[in-house]
Amino acid sequence: MKAVVTVVGKDSMGIIAKVSTACADVGANIEDITQSVLKEYFAMVMVVEIDKLNVPFTELVDRLEKLGAENNLEIRTMHEDIFNSMHRV
């Protein structure tokens, strides 16, 4: 299974490192990542593999949300089933 992680906020050094470390700490493997900086704003979308998490999925969601709050970022994590249902035509 996969999840989609989005990160948005003011650009600062180390955002990718912090988010990827948080994912690795719980066993989420980054499969794809794209990021851009628009003037001073940072935006990133990651697809992470969550089959081998060492915590419940909800804890990953909470950890990333907390990381976002601590770094003035908005971090949202959505299970691929929900993502696919929302974007079905």
HELIX and SHEET records of a PDB file:
HELIX    1   1 ILE A   15  ASP A   25  1                                  11    
HELIX    2   2 PHE A   57  GLU A   70  1                                  14    
HELIX    3   3 GLU A   80  MET A   86  1                                   7    
SHEET    1   A 4 ASN A  29  LEU A  38  0                                        
SHEET    2   A 4 TYR A  41  GLU A  49 -1                                        
SHEET    3   A 4 LYS A   2  LYS A  10 -1                                        
SHEET    4   A 4 LEU A  73  HIS A  79 -1                                        
END                                                                             
